Amino acid sequence: MTPEPEILARVENGVGRLTLNRPKAIHALNRAMCEAMIGALLDWRADEAVKSVLIDHAGERGFCAGGDIRMIAESGAGDASEAKAFFLVEYRLNALMFDYPKPITAIVDGIVMGGGVGISEPAEVRIATERTTYAMPETGIGLFPDVGGGWFLPRLPGQTGVWIALTGARLKAADTVFLGIHTHYLPTDALEAFRAILAADPAHPADVADGLEDDAGEAPIEAHLEAIDRLFAFDTVEEIFAALEADGSDWARQQLDILRTKSPQSLKVSLRQIRTGATLDSFADNMAMEYALGGRVVRTHDFQEGVRAVIVDKDNAPKWSPATLDGVTDADLDALFAPLPRGDAFTPLP
């Protein structure tokens, strides 16, 4: 039997359909999946029969749990060439979507993490459901919130993007819609109606979503916005830790307990990534920063150890090195963030 393709690409009623079809891995992205999506998007870009693009997933296990982390770690343990090749294709897909001339809709029904965020945040219409769970959990595996996190996270309200990046907080639809991570809330039983109406009006997915959207409910994060903006506003992780310690509230203590389990290197990398990303003029510039950073971070002890602890051995007891924030120097960060030589640097697709 021929295995089913991991990306189902077709045109239906004026809509270019991209369906993630790797359900056993919760549709975690690999290089071939990214290449298939790029190929379809390039084919449809100038095709007048395609009015908009819809990205969704097969099955019910979630939209996309990230990238192929095990492969990236195995490559990073060597020369990282395969990891870099994956990042290049994945980030080119993210950039292609960001600047795409036709509306893109992502139905983010279920788990959306890491690479799944990268293929949904550039969409004009981002639909969450009651099953949506959003997170950027990279600091827990020694990585950083890539796939455009340096662009999207600092552009969320206040300091919420910093809090999401550092803690790896898991958010449900009420919070993601409130923050603007997702543009609409539709219960799962309305998704078929959305697809049917879109088939009749393929050029205007935002109008279709507007007509069907429901109330996602009270956003739990709203009660903590003042604290997030006050305690995560600093440019060093040490200052954030000190502010949380000085605050002394139960919520602040909970955040501190979470942060103390994360890779100190990743916390510092992620904060600099977000502060730098906030100053950049283009999404492509952000992806160039993340591409240089990604190829280096996957070779570090903390990424290798984080993947071992969380994904391979699953003991959830990583031994970070350096083990403390003061062991991660500005010089260490400067080396990780240094731009690549021109011939090696990220470039978007023509």
C-alpha positions in Angstrom: 0.0 0.0 0.0 1.2 3.5 -0.8 1.3 5.6 2.3 -0.9 8.6 2.4 0.8 11.9 1.7 1.6 13.9 4.9 0.2 17.1 3.3 -3.1 16.9 1.3 -3.0 19.7 -1.2 -6.0 20.4 -3.5 -8.2 23.2 -4.8 -11.9 23.0 -4.0 -14.4 25.7 -4.9 -11.8 28.5 -5.2 -10.1 27.5 -2.0 -6.5 26.1 -1.9 -6.7 23.4 0.8 -3.7 22.3 2.8 -4.5 19.6 5.3 -1.8 18.3 7.7 -2.0 14.6 7.5 0.5 13.1 10.0 -1.9 12.4 12.9 0.2 9.9 14.8 2.8 12.6 15.4 0.1 15.3 16.0 1.1 16.6 12.5 4.7 17.6 13.7 6.3 19.2 10.7 9.2 17.7 8.8 11.1 19.0 5.9 9.0 17.2 3.2 5.8 18.6 4.7 7.2 22.2 4.6 8.4 21.6 1.0 5.0 20.3 -0.1 3.2 23.4 1.4 5.7 25.7 -0.2 5.1 24.0 -3.6 1.3 24.3 -3.4 1.4 28.0 -2.2 3.8 28.9 -5.0 1.5 27.1 -7.6 -1.6 29.0 -6.2 0.0 32.4 -5.8 -0.7 33.5 -9.4 -3.6 31.1 -10.0 -6.7 33.2 -10.5 -8.9 30.2 -9.7 -7.6 30.2 -6.1 -9.1 33.0 -4.1 -7.9 32.1 -0.6 -6.0 29.3 1.2 -7.3 27.1 4.1 -4.9 25.2 6.4 -6.4 22.5 8.7 -5.6 19.0 9.9 -6.9 15.5 9.6 -8.2 13.6 12.6 -8.8 15.0 16.1 -5.5 14.9 17.9 -4.5 18.5 17.3 -3.5 21.0 14.7 0.3 20.8 14.9 2.5 19.9 17.9 5.7 21.5 16.5 8.6 20.4 14.4 10.5 17.1 14.2 12.5 17.8 17.4 14.1 14.4 17.6 15.6 14.8 14.1 16.8 18.3 14.9 18.5 17.1 18.1 20.2 14.1 16.3 21.5 16.5 13.7 22.6 19.1 16.3 24.6 16.4 18.0 26.7 16.3 14.8 27.3 19.2 12.3 23.6 20.4 12.4 23.5 20.4 8.6 20.2 18.5 8.5 18.7 20.8 11.2 19.8 23.9 9.3 18.3 22.5 6.1 15.0 22.0 7.9 15.0 25.4 9.5 15.7 27.0 6.1 12.7 25.4 4.5 10.4 25.9 7.5 11.3 29.5 7.9 10.9 30.1 4.1 7.4 28.7 4.4 6.7 31.0 7.4 8.0 34.0 5.4 6.1 33.0 2.2 2.8 32.8 4.3 3.5 36.1 6.0 3.7 38.0 2.7 1.2 35.9 0.7 -1.0 38.0 -1.6 -4.2 36.0 -0.9 -6.0 35.5 2.4 -4.9 32.5 4.4 -7.1 30.9 7.1 -5.8 28.5 9.7 -8.2 26.4 11.7 -6.3 25.9 14.9 -8.4 23.1 16.4 -6.5 21.3 19.2 -2.9 21.5 20.2 -0.8 24.2 18.5 2.8 24.5 19.5 6.1 25.6 18.0 6.1 24.9 14.3 2.3 24.8 14.4 2.3 28.4 15.6 4.7 29.2 12.7 2.2 28.1 10.1 -0.9 29.7 11.7 0.3 33.1 13.0 1.0 34.5 9.5 -2.6 33.6 8.5 -5.1 36.5 8.2 -7.8 34.4 9.8 -6.8 32.3 12.8 -9.7 30.3 14.2 -9.5 28.8 17.7 -12.0 26.2 19.1 -12.9 24.8 22.5 -10.1 22.2 21.9 -7.4 24.7 21.2 -4.3 24.6 23.4 -1.6 27.1 22.4 2.0 27.2 23.8 5.5 28.1 22.9 7.2 25.6 25.3 10.8 25.9 23.9 12.5 27.1 27.1 11.7 23.7 28.6 13.8 21.9 26.0 16.7 24.3 25.7 15.4 26.0 22.6 13.7 29.4 22.0 10.3 30.4 20.5 11.4 30.4 16.8 9.2 30.2 13.6 8.6 33.9 13.9 8.2 34.2 17.7 10.6 37.0 17.7 8.2 39.0 15.5 4.8 37.9 16.8 5.4 37.7 20.6 6.6 41.3 21.2 3.7 42.5 19.2 1.1 41.0 21.6 -0.4 43.3 24.3 2.0 44.6 26.9 4.5 42.0 28.1 2.3 39.0 27.5 4.6 37.8 24.7 7.6 37.8 27.1 5.6 35.9 29.7 4.4 33.3 27.1 8.0 32.8 25.8 9.7 32.4 29.1 7.2 30.3 31.0 5.9 28.2 28.1 2.3 29.0 29.4 -0.5 26.9 27.9 -3.4 29.0 26.8 -6.9 28.1 25.8 -9.1 29.9 23.3 -10.5 32.5 25.6 -7.0 33.8 26.3 -5.7 33.4 22.7 -8.6 35.3 21.2 -8.4 38.0 23.9 -4.7 38.5 23.2 -5.2 38.5 19.4 -3.1 35.3 18.9 -6.2 34.0 17.2 -8.7 36.2 15.4 -12.0 34.2 15.9 -13.5 31.6 18.2 -15.7 29.0 16.6 -17.0 25.9 18.3 -16.0 22.7 16.5 -19.6 22.0 15.5 -19.5 25.3 13.4 -16.3 24.3 11.4 -18.2 22.5 8.7 -20.5 25.4 8.3 -17.4 27.7 8.0 -16.0 25.4 5.2 -19.3 25.3 3.4 -19.9 29.0 3.4 -16.2 29.6 2.5 -16.8 27.4 -0.6 -19.5 29.8 -1.6 -17.5 33.0 -0.9 -13.8 31.9 -1.1 -12.3 35.3 -1.4 -13.6 36.6 1.9 -12.7 34.2 4.8 -12.7 37.0 7.4 -16.3 37.9 6.6 -17.3 34.2 6.8 -15.6 33.8 10.2 -17.2 37.1 11.4 -20.6 35.8 10.6 -20.1 32.6 12.5 -17.9 33.6 15.4 -19.0 32.8 19.0 -17.9 34.1 22.4 -14.9 32.3 23.8 -15.8 33.3 27.3 -13.9 35.1 30.1 -10.1 35.3 29.5 -8.3 34.0 32.7 -5.2 36.0 31.7 -7.1 39.3 32.0 -6.8 39.2 35.8 -3.0 39.0 35.5 -2.2 41.6 32.8 -1.2 44.3 35.3 1.2 41.9 37.0 2.6 40.6 33.7 3.2 44.1 32.4 4.9 45.2 35.6 7.0 42.0 36.4 8.1 41.0 32.8 9.0 44.5 31.6 12.8 44.2 32.1 15.6 43.6 29.7 17.4 41.0 31.8 16.1 37.7 33.2 17.7 38.4 36.5 15.6 41.6 36.9 12.4 39.6 36.1 13.4 37.0 38.7 14.0 39.7 41.3 10.7 41.5 40.5 8.8 38.2 40.9 10.6 37.5 44.2 9.9 41.0 45.5 6.2 40.8 44.5 5.6 37.8 46.7 2.0 37.1 45.5 0.9 33.5 44.9 0.8 34.1 41.2 4.3 35.6 41.1 5.7 32.6 43.1 4.0 30.2 40.7 5.7 31.9 37.7 9.1 31.9 39.5 8.7 28.2 40.3 8.0 27.5 36.6 10.9 29.7 35.4 13.4 27.9 37.7 12.7 24.6 35.8 13.7 26.2 32.4 17.1 26.3 30.8 18.9 29.5 32.0 20.5 29.8 28.6 17.1 29.5 26.8 15.5 32.1 29.1 18.3 34.6 28.3 18.2 33.8 24.6 14.4 34.1 24.4 14.3 37.4 26.1 17.0 38.9 23.8 15.2 37.4 20.8 12.0 39.1 21.7 13.5 42.5 22.7 15.5 42.4 19.4 12.5 41.2 17.3 10.5 44.2 18.6 13.0 46.6 16.9 13.2 44.9 13.5 11.5 46.4 10.4 10.6 43.2 8.6 9.5 39.6 9.2 12.4 38.4 6.9 14.9 40.2 9.2 13.4 38.4 12.2 13.7 35.1 10.4 17.3 35.8 9.5 18.0 36.4 13.2 16.2 33.1 14.2 18.0 31.1 11.5 21.4 32.1 12.7 20.4 31.5 16.3 18.7 28.1 15.6 21.7 26.6 13.8 23.8 27.3 16.9 21.4 26.6 19.7 20.6 23.1 18.5 24.3 22.2 19.0 24.4 23.4 22.7 24.4 21.2 25.7 21.0 22.5 26.9 19.1 21.7 23.7 20.6 18.2 23.6 19.8 17.7 27.3 16.3 19.1 27.1 15.3 16.8 24.2 16.8 13.9 26.1 14.9 14.7 29.3 11.5 15.6 27.8 11.3 13.6 24.5 13.7 10.7 24.6 14.1 9.5 28.2 11.0 11.4 29.4 12.4 11.7 32.9 11.6 15.4 32.9 14.8 16.1 34.9 17.1 18.0 32.6 20.5 19.0 34.0 21.1 22.4 32.5 24.6 23.8 32.0 25.2 26.5 33.0 22.8 25.7 35.8 22.3 29.3 36.9 21.5 32.6 35.2 24.8 34.1 36.1 26.6 31.4 34.2 25.2 32.6 30.9 27.2 35.7 29.9 26.6 38.5 27.5 29.5 37.1 25.4 27.7 33.7 25.2 24.6 35.5 23.9 26.6 37.7 21.5 28.1 34.5 20.0 24.8 32.8 19.5 23.2 35.9 18.0 26.0 36.9 15.6 24.8 37.3 12.0 25.8 34.6 9.6 28.2 35.4 6.6 26.2 36.6 3.6 26.4 33.3 1.7 25.1 31.3 4.7 22.4 33.7 5.9 18.7 33.2 5.6 17.0 34.5 2.5 13.3 34.3 1.7 12.0 32.6 -1.4 12.1 34.8 -4.5 
